Amino acid sequence: MNLIDQKFLELKEQNKTALIPFLTMGDPDVETSVEIIKELQAAGADIIELGVPYSDPLADGPVIQRASLRALQHNINIHSCLEIASKARQEEVSLPFILFTYYNPVLQFGLESFFEKLRENEISGVIIPDLPIEEDEQVRQLSERYGIHLVPLVAPTSNDRITKISKKAAGFVYCVSSLGVTGVRSSFYDGIDDFISLVKQSTDLPVAVGFGISTNEQFNTFSKICDGVVVGSAIVRKIEEQLPLLQSQDTKAKGLLQIREFVAQLKE
């Protein structure tokens, strides 16, 4: 069984909601990314999104853009991200991994080679936000062949495409909570409850929500109507705040602890 399916099944039996942190891989460096992943597992994360830094993002807001820029300055690419995943497994991280990337790096990698490497490095799912469902047939076939879930994003503006997208989903359906790009928010799309309800009517898969969620209160609110909650920019911003500590061996442990405590507080 795919680890994503297994995790959601376990959480359903426990009547719990999945906490799904997003990280920009290689920010500030490969080894620290591995250590942060270990901290997220210790803090109670259930699934982790591994973000591949990209120079021309579609969905990423300014916080994640800055993190991507820092990572790209150190030549981080898909190969580096797979290396991070592999090293995290060697450090006894057992959580499901989802690779978040854009289509051009996948195409340059080679589609079949890409999915071979995902399986080799124990990646359970992939999100490609700029690959529309109308053009994803080849990628979908490969994802099914290799047992890697192709997780779709569905937005309030998807309108009559919501059902079509949801029915072709694998792993879970990722609902975008707000219009626009990622980033910490104090309010969300006005019709968010009805939107998530519509998605749930369109699929038997778990439904997760993300974009802008940054506090324990917001996590609790969405956990009542969703199976999973994605927290990205808030965590990436916390890492950015801790960079002075993370970049020194003398203070790195303190910086890592700050990140762990922040993530643990989200789920309290």
Short mmCIF file of the C-alpha atoms (twelve columns), coordinates in Angstrom:
data_MODEL
# 
_entry.id   MODEL 
# 
loop_
_atom_site.group_PDB 
_atom_site.id 
_atom_site.type_symbol 
_atom_site.label_atom_id 
_atom_site.label_alt_id 
_atom_site.label_comp_id 
_atom_site.label_asym_id 
_atom_site.label_seq_id 
_atom_site.Cartn_x 
_atom_site.Cartn_y 
_atom_site.Cartn_z 
_atom_site.pdbx_PDB_model_num 
ATOM 1   C CA . MET A 1   0.000   0.000  0.000   1 
ATOM 2   C CA . ASN A 2   1.206   3.505  -0.822  1 
ATOM 3   C CA . LEU A 3   2.415   5.225  2.376   1 
ATOM 4   C CA . ILE A 4   0.039   8.172  1.819   1 
ATOM 5   C CA . ASP A 5   -2.970  5.830  1.766   1 
ATOM 6   C CA . GLN A 6   -1.646  4.000  4.807   1 
ATOM 7   C CA . LYS A 7   -1.161  7.227  6.773   1 
ATOM 8   C CA . PHE A 8   -4.635  8.600  6.032   1 
ATOM 9   C CA . LEU A 9   -6.164  5.244  6.928   1 
ATOM 10  C CA . GLU A 10  -4.347  5.223  10.278  1 
ATOM 11  C CA . LEU A 11  -5.430  8.785  11.031  1 
ATOM 12  C CA . LYS A 12  -9.036  8.058  10.104  1 
ATOM 13  C CA . GLU A 13  -9.096  5.168  12.559  1 
ATOM 14  C CA . GLN A 14  -7.722  7.530  15.222  1 
ATOM 15  C CA . ASN A 15  -10.138 10.337 14.244  1 
ATOM 16  C CA . LYS A 16  -7.201  12.671 13.588  1 
ATOM 17  C CA . THR A 17  -6.316  15.190 10.888  1 
ATOM 18  C CA . ALA A 18  -3.029  14.982 8.982   1 
ATOM 19  C CA . LEU A 19  -0.533  17.780 9.477   1 
ATOM 20  C CA . ILE A 20  1.338   18.196 6.187   1 
ATOM 21  C CA . PRO A 21  4.285   20.617 6.394   1 
ATOM 22  C CA . PHE A 22  5.895   22.001 3.243   1 
ATOM 23  C CA . LEU A 23  9.643   22.651 3.063   1 
ATOM 24  C CA . THR A 24  11.800  24.214 0.365   1 
ATOM 25  C CA . MET A 25  14.577  21.674 -0.111  1 
ATOM 26  C CA . GLY A 26  18.134  22.926 0.232   1 
ATOM 27  C CA . ASP A 27  17.217  25.988 2.265   1 
ATOM 28  C CA . PRO A 28  19.670  26.681 3.758   1 
ATOM 29  C CA . ASP A 29  21.572  23.546 2.644   1 
ATOM 30  C CA . VAL A 30  21.161  19.804 2.054   1 
ATOM 31  C CA . GLU A 31  22.268  18.597 5.475   1 
ATOM 32  C CA . THR A 32  20.128  21.112 7.358   1 
ATOM 33  C CA . SER A 33  17.086  20.141 5.271   1 
ATOM 34  C CA . VAL A 34  17.577  16.539 6.417   1 
ATOM 35  C CA . GLU A 35  17.779  17.691 10.033  1 
ATOM 36  C CA . ILE A 36  14.640  19.829 9.659   1 
ATOM 37  C CA . ILE A 37  12.732  16.849 8.239   1 
ATOM 38  C CA . LYS A 38  13.746  14.846 11.320  1 
ATOM 39  C CA . GLU A 39  12.477  17.668 13.542  1 
ATOM 40  C CA . LEU A 40  9.141   17.749 11.705  1 
ATOM 41  C CA . GLN A 41  8.667   14.036 12.316  1 
ATOM 42  C CA . ALA A 42  9.495   14.532 16.000  1 
ATOM 43  C CA . ALA A 43  7.003   17.446 16.151  1 
ATOM 44  C CA . GLY A 44  4.119   15.253 14.999  1 
ATOM 45  C CA . ALA A 45  3.979   15.829 11.226  1 
ATOM 46  C CA . ASP A 46  2.173   13.102 9.299   1 
ATOM 47  C CA . ILE A 47  3.211   13.696 5.675   1 
ATOM 48  C CA . ILE A 48  5.899   16.051 4.339   1 
ATOM 49  C CA . GLU A 49  5.891   18.014 1.088   1 
ATOM 50  C CA . LEU A 50  9.398   18.372 -0.302  1 
ATOM 51  C CA . GLY A 51  9.459   21.517 -2.425  1 
ATOM 52  C CA . VAL A 52  11.861  21.608 -5.364  1 
ATOM 53  C CA . PRO A 53  13.202  25.179 -5.713  1 
ATOM 54  C CA . TYR A 54  12.156  26.742 -8.998  1 
ATOM 55  C CA . SER A 55  13.044  30.057 -10.633 1 
ATOM 56  C CA . ASP A 56  9.612   30.775 -12.205 1 
ATOM 57  C CA . PRO A 57  6.959   29.519 -9.775  1 
ATOM 58  C CA . LEU A 58  3.250   29.554 -10.505 1 
ATOM 59  C CA . ALA A 59  1.780   29.039 -7.036  1 
ATOM 60  C CA . ASP A 60  4.526   30.167 -4.632  1 
ATOM 61  C CA . GLY A 61  4.255   33.441 -2.750  1 
ATOM 62  C CA . PRO A 62  7.147   35.709 -1.662  1 
ATOM 63  C CA . VAL A 63  8.263   33.662 1.386   1 
ATOM 64  C CA . ILE A 64  8.720   30.468 -0.608  1 
ATOM 65  C CA . GLN A 65  10.158  32.419 -3.553  1 
ATOM 66  C CA . ARG A 66  12.900  33.758 -1.272  1 
ATOM 67  C CA . ALA A 67  13.611  30.267 0.041   1 
ATOM 68  C CA . SER A 68  13.813  28.943 -3.518  1 
ATOM 69  C CA . LEU A 69  16.227  31.699 -4.466  1 
ATOM 70  C CA . ARG A 70  18.487  30.846 -1.529  1 
ATOM 71  C CA . ALA A 71  18.427  27.167 -2.488  1 
ATOM 72  C CA . LEU A 72  19.034  27.845 -6.187  1 
ATOM 73  C CA . GLN A 73  22.088  29.921 -5.285  1 
ATOM 74  C CA . HIS A 74  23.510  26.644 -3.923  1 
ATOM 75  C CA . ASN A 75  22.584  24.748 -7.125  1 
ATOM 76  C CA . ILE A 76  19.787  22.717 -5.521  1 
ATOM 77  C CA . ASN A 77  17.764  20.747 -8.102  1 
ATOM 78  C CA . ILE A 78  15.566  17.634 -8.294  1 
ATOM 79  C CA . HIS A 79  18.617  15.385 -7.844  1 
ATOM 80  C CA . SER A 80  19.505  17.264 -4.640  1 
ATOM 81  C CA . CYS A 81  15.939  16.883 -3.358  1 
ATOM 82  C CA . LEU A 82  15.985  13.147 -3.985  1 
ATOM 83  C CA . GLU A 83  19.310  13.000 -2.138  1 
ATOM 84  C CA . ILE A 84  17.695  14.773 0.825   1 
ATOM 85  C CA . ALA A 85  14.822  12.280 0.841   1 
ATOM 86  C CA . SER A 86  17.255  9.366  0.729   1 
ATOM 87  C CA . LYS A 87  19.362  10.763 3.580   1 
ATOM 88  C CA . ALA A 88  16.240  11.364 5.664   1 
ATOM 89  C CA . ARG A 89  15.266  7.707  5.209   1 
ATOM 90  C CA . GLN A 90  18.746  6.701  6.394   1 
ATOM 91  C CA . GLU A 91  18.080  8.836  9.484   1 
ATOM 92  C CA . GLU A 92  14.949  6.746  10.213  1 
ATOM 93  C CA . VAL A 93  12.341  9.197  8.926   1 
ATOM 94  C CA . SER A 94  9.363   7.021  8.038   1 
ATOM 95  C CA . LEU A 95  6.748   9.607  7.034   1 
ATOM 96  C CA . PRO A 96  5.315   9.666  3.497   1 
ATOM 97  C CA . PHE A 97  7.050   12.150 1.206   1 
ATOM 98  C CA . ILE A 98  5.396   14.158 -1.577  1 
ATOM 99  C CA . LEU A 99  7.595   15.971 -4.093  1 
ATOM 100 C CA . PHE A 100 6.250   19.405 -5.085  1 
ATOM 101 C CA . THR A 101 7.739   20.540 -8.378  1 
ATOM 102 C CA . TYR A 102 6.905   22.141 -11.710 1 
ATOM 103 C CA . TYR A 103 6.586   20.425 -15.057 1 
ATOM 104 C CA . ASN A 104 9.648   21.784 -16.839 1 
ATOM 105 C CA . PRO A 105 12.195  20.242 -14.421 1 
ATOM 106 C CA . VAL A 106 10.313  16.924 -14.692 1 
ATOM 107 C CA . LEU A 107 10.344  17.104 -18.477 1 
ATOM 108 C CA . GLN A 108 14.061  17.914 -18.503 1 
ATOM 109 C CA . PHE A 109 14.722  15.014 -16.143 1 
ATOM 110 C CA . GLY A 110 12.852  12.600 -18.427 1 
ATOM 111 C CA . LEU A 111 9.391   11.425 -17.432 1 
ATOM 112 C CA . GLU A 112 10.080  7.737  -16.942 1 
ATOM 113 C CA . SER A 113 13.452  8.351  -15.301 1 
ATOM 114 C CA . PHE A 114 11.745  10.804 -12.957 1 
ATOM 115 C CA . PHE A 115 9.239   8.243  -11.709 1 
ATOM 116 C CA . GLU A 116 11.912  5.565  -11.456 1 
ATOM 117 C CA . LYS A 117 13.908  7.859  -9.166  1 
ATOM 118 C CA . LEU A 118 10.853  8.753  -7.100  1 
ATOM 119 C CA . ARG A 119 10.251  5.074  -6.409  1 
ATOM 120 C CA . GLU A 120 13.934  4.384  -5.717  1 
ATOM 121 C CA . ASN A 121 14.001  7.200  -3.150  1 
ATOM 122 C CA . GLU A 122 10.714  6.231  -1.479  1 
ATOM 123 C CA . ILE A 123 8.693   9.240  -2.596  1 
ATOM 124 C CA . SER A 124 4.982   8.394  -2.335  1 
ATOM 125 C CA . GLY A 125 3.418   11.258 -4.259  1 
ATOM 126 C CA . VAL A 126 4.065   14.187 -6.573  1 
ATOM 127 C CA . ILE A 127 2.354   17.564 -7.053  1 
ATOM 128 C CA . ILE A 128 2.879   19.413 -10.362 1 
ATOM 129 C CA . PRO A 129 0.746   22.572 -10.126 1 
ATOM 130 C CA . ASP A 130 1.346   23.803 -13.690 1 
ATOM 131 C CA . LEU A 131 0.309   20.501 -15.322 1 
ATOM 132 C CA . PRO A 132 -3.427  20.765 -16.094 1 
ATOM 133 C CA . ILE A 133 -5.563  17.657 -15.958 1 
ATOM 134 C CA . GLU A 134 -6.296  17.978 -19.673 1 
ATOM 135 C CA . GLU A 135 -2.601  17.431 -20.453 1 
ATOM 136 C CA . ASP A 136 -1.475  15.000 -17.752 1 
ATOM 137 C CA . GLU A 137 -2.306  11.638 -19.354 1 
ATOM 138 C CA . GLN A 138 1.294   10.511 -19.921 1 
ATOM 139 C CA . VAL A 139 2.377   11.586 -16.451 1 
ATOM 140 C CA . ARG A 140 -0.708  9.967  -14.917 1 
ATOM 141 C CA . GLN A 141 -0.032  6.640  -16.644 1 
ATOM 142 C CA . LEU A 142 3.567   6.626  -15.397 1 
ATOM 143 C CA . SER A 143 2.503   7.575  -11.878 1 
ATOM 144 C CA . GLU A 144 0.092   4.636  -11.801 1 
ATOM 145 C CA . ARG A 145 2.687   2.263  -13.210 1 
ATOM 146 C CA . TYR A 146 5.240   3.212  -10.562 1 
ATOM 147 C CA . GLY A 147 2.762   3.439  -7.679  1 
ATOM 148 C CA . ILE A 148 3.349   7.167  -7.128  1 
ATOM 149 C CA . HIS A 149 0.246   9.248  -6.401  1 
ATOM 150 C CA . LEU A 150 -0.289  12.257 -8.685  1 
ATOM 151 C CA . VAL A 151 -1.972  14.657 -6.264  1 
ATOM 152 C CA . PRO A 152 -3.996  17.462 -7.898  1 
ATOM 153 C CA . LEU A 153 -4.623  21.008 -6.764  1 
ATOM 154 C CA . VAL A 154 -8.224  22.185 -6.988  1 
ATOM 155 C CA . ALA A 155 -9.164  25.817 -6.429  1 
ATOM 156 C CA . PRO A 156 -12.428 27.673 -5.768  1 
ATOM 157 C CA . THR A 157 -12.137 29.041 -9.314  1 
ATOM 158 C CA . SER A 158 -11.973 25.538 -10.820 1 
ATOM 159 C CA . ASN A 159 -15.795 25.681 -11.094 1 
ATOM 160 C CA . ASP A 160 -17.169 22.854 -13.250 1 
ATOM 161 C CA . ARG A 161 -13.706 21.254 -13.397 1 
ATOM 162 C CA . ILE A 162 -13.781 20.467 -9.655  1 
ATOM 163 C CA . THR A 163 -15.569 17.147 -10.116 1 
ATOM 164 C CA . LYS A 164 -13.408 16.171 -13.105 1 
ATOM 165 C CA . ILE A 165 -10.185 16.895 -11.210 1 
ATOM 166 C CA . SER A 166 -11.336 15.186 -8.023  1 
ATOM 167 C CA . LYS A 167 -12.406 12.010 -9.782  1 
ATOM 168 C CA . LYS A 168 -8.938  11.584 -11.340 1 
ATOM 169 C CA . ALA A 169 -7.057  12.310 -8.130  1 
ATOM 170 C CA . ALA A 170 -4.797  9.860  -6.325  1 
ATOM 171 C CA . GLY A 171 -3.746  9.897  -2.670  1 
ATOM 172 C CA . PHE A 172 -5.828  12.910 -1.736  1 
ATOM 173 C CA . VAL A 173 -7.281  16.075 -3.222  1 
ATOM 174 C CA . TYR A 174 -5.413  19.275 -2.327  1 
ATOM 175 C CA . CYS A 175 -7.875  22.175 -1.928  1 
ATOM 176 C CA . VAL A 176 -6.527  25.696 -2.304  1 
ATOM 177 C CA . SER A 177 -8.035  27.752 0.513   1 
ATOM 178 C CA . SER A 178 -7.545  31.184 -1.023  1 
ATOM 179 C CA . LEU A 179 -7.325  32.954 -4.351  1 
ATOM 180 C CA . GLY A 180 -3.778  33.808 -5.405  1 
ATOM 181 C CA . VAL A 181 -0.426  32.369 -4.368  1 
ATOM 182 C CA . THR A 182 0.836   30.833 -1.143  1 
ATOM 183 C CA . GLY A 183 1.415   33.036 1.868   1 
ATOM 184 C CA . VAL A 184 0.346   33.538 5.477   1 
ATOM 185 C CA . ARG A 185 -3.217  34.897 5.738   1 
ATOM 186 C CA . SER A 186 -5.644  35.980 8.437   1 
ATOM 187 C CA . SER A 187 -8.721  35.258 6.282   1 
ATOM 188 C CA . PHE A 188 -9.662  32.849 3.510   1 
ATOM 189 C CA . TYR A 189 -11.999 32.519 0.551   1 
ATOM 190 C CA . ASP A 190 -15.511 33.406 1.727   1 
ATOM 191 C CA . GLY A 191 -17.101 30.251 0.332   1 
ATOM 192 C CA . ILE A 192 -14.422 27.883 1.611   1 
ATOM 193 C CA . ASP A 193 -16.833 25.604 3.520   1 
ATOM 194 C CA . ASP A 194 -19.110 25.118 0.509   1 
ATOM 195 C CA . PHE A 195 -16.105 24.633 -1.760  1 
ATOM 196 C CA . ILE A 196 -14.614 21.875 0.410   1 
ATOM 197 C CA . SER A 197 -18.037 20.266 0.752   1 
ATOM 198 C CA . LEU A 198 -18.346 20.154 -3.044  1 
ATOM 199 C CA . VAL A 199 -14.927 18.542 -3.363  1 
ATOM 200 C CA . LYS A 200 -15.834 15.935 -0.745  1 
ATOM 201 C CA . GLN A 201 -18.986 15.086 -2.697  1 
ATOM 202 C CA . SER A 202 -16.820 14.518 -5.792  1 
ATOM 203 C CA . THR A 203 -14.393 11.959 -4.361  1 
ATOM 204 C CA . ASP A 204 -13.986 9.188  -1.821  1 
ATOM 205 C CA . LEU A 205 -10.349 10.180 -1.276  1 
ATOM 206 C CA . PRO A 206 -9.149  12.249 1.687   1 
ATOM 207 C CA . VAL A 207 -9.370  16.003 1.215   1 
ATOM 208 C CA . ALA A 208 -6.599  18.337 2.424   1 
ATOM 209 C CA . VAL A 209 -6.533  22.120 2.440   1 
ATOM 210 C CA . GLY A 210 -3.584  24.482 2.164   1 
ATOM 211 C CA . PHE A 211 -2.352  27.977 1.193   1 
ATOM 212 C CA . GLY A 212 -2.161  30.522 3.999   1 
ATOM 213 C CA . ILE A 213 -2.663  28.338 7.078   1 
ATOM 214 C CA . SER A 214 -0.248  29.427 9.772   1 
ATOM 215 C CA . THR A 215 -1.727  29.133 13.287  1 
ATOM 216 C CA . ASN A 216 -3.044  26.521 15.686  1 
ATOM 217 C CA . GLU A 217 -6.487  28.136 15.517  1 
ATOM 218 C CA . GLN A 218 -6.581  27.898 11.726  1 
ATOM 219 C CA . PHE A 219 -5.373  24.297 11.833  1 
ATOM 220 C CA . ASN A 220 -8.128  23.405 14.282  1 
ATOM 221 C CA . THR A 221 -10.779 25.165 12.208  1 
ATOM 222 C CA . PHE A 222 -9.871  23.333 9.016   1 
ATOM 223 C CA . SER A 223 -9.293  20.019 10.780  1 
ATOM 224 C CA . LYS A 224 -13.044 19.907 11.491  1 
ATOM 225 C CA . ILE A 225 -13.897 19.850 7.781   1 
ATOM 226 C CA . CYS A 226 -10.816 18.268 6.162   1 
ATOM 227 C CA . ASP A 227 -8.694  15.135 6.426   1 
ATOM 228 C CA . GLY A 228 -5.409  17.008 6.141   1 
ATOM 229 C CA . VAL A 229 -4.002  20.522 6.546   1 
ATOM 230 C CA . VAL A 230 -0.953  21.764 4.637   1 
ATOM 231 C CA . VAL A 231 1.231   24.404 6.287   1 
ATOM 232 C CA . GLY A 232 3.907   25.858 4.048   1 
ATOM 233 C CA . SER A 233 4.810   29.545 4.116   1 
ATOM 234 C CA . ALA A 234 4.561   29.805 7.906   1 
ATOM 235 C CA . ILE A 235 7.123   27.030 8.351   1 
ATOM 236 C CA . VAL A 236 9.383   28.301 5.569   1 
ATOM 237 C CA . ARG A 237 9.244   31.759 7.165   1 
ATOM 238 C CA . LYS A 238 10.155  30.253 10.552  1 
ATOM 239 C CA . ILE A 239 13.188  28.626 8.910   1 
ATOM 240 C CA . GLU A 240 14.091  31.986 7.356   1 
ATOM 241 C CA . GLU A 241 13.926  33.619 10.795  1 
ATOM 242 C CA . GLN A 242 16.242  30.944 12.207  1 
ATOM 243 C CA . LEU A 243 18.870  31.169 9.440   1 
ATOM 244 C CA . PRO A 244 21.454  32.958 11.623  1 
ATOM 245 C CA . LEU A 245 21.225  30.074 14.118  1 
ATOM 246 C CA . LEU A 246 21.021  27.296 11.518  1 
ATOM 247 C CA . GLN A 247 24.133  28.463 9.701   1 
ATOM 248 C CA . SER A 248 26.404  27.998 12.720  1 
ATOM 249 C CA . GLN A 249 27.193  24.605 14.227  1 
ATOM 250 C CA . ASP A 250 27.329  26.202 17.658  1 
ATOM 251 C CA . THR A 251 23.729  27.433 17.464  1 
ATOM 252 C CA . LYS A 252 22.097  25.055 14.956  1 
ATOM 253 C CA . ALA A 253 20.453  22.898 17.629  1 
ATOM 254 C CA . LYS A 254 18.700  25.966 19.054  1 
ATOM 255 C CA . GLY A 255 17.389  26.936 15.619  1 
ATOM 256 C CA . LEU A 256 16.136  23.405 14.934  1 
ATOM 257 C CA . LEU A 257 14.369  23.356 18.299  1 
ATOM 258 C CA . GLN A 258 12.560  26.596 17.450  1 
ATOM 259 C CA . ILE A 259 11.257  25.012 14.243  1 
ATOM 260 C CA . ARG A 260 10.181  21.822 16.016  1 
ATOM 261 C CA . GLU A 261 8.312   23.736 18.700  1 
ATOM 262 C CA . PHE A 262 6.532   25.905 16.138  1 
ATOM 263 C CA . VAL A 263 5.277   22.867 14.204  1 
ATOM 264 C CA . ALA A 264 4.293   21.037 17.392  1 
ATOM 265 C CA . GLN A 265 2.212   24.042 18.488  1 
ATOM 266 C CA . LEU A 266 0.236   23.932 15.234  1 
ATOM 267 C CA . LYS A 267 -1.149  20.533 16.136  1 
ATOM 268 C CA . GLU A 268 -1.613  20.895 19.910  1 
# 
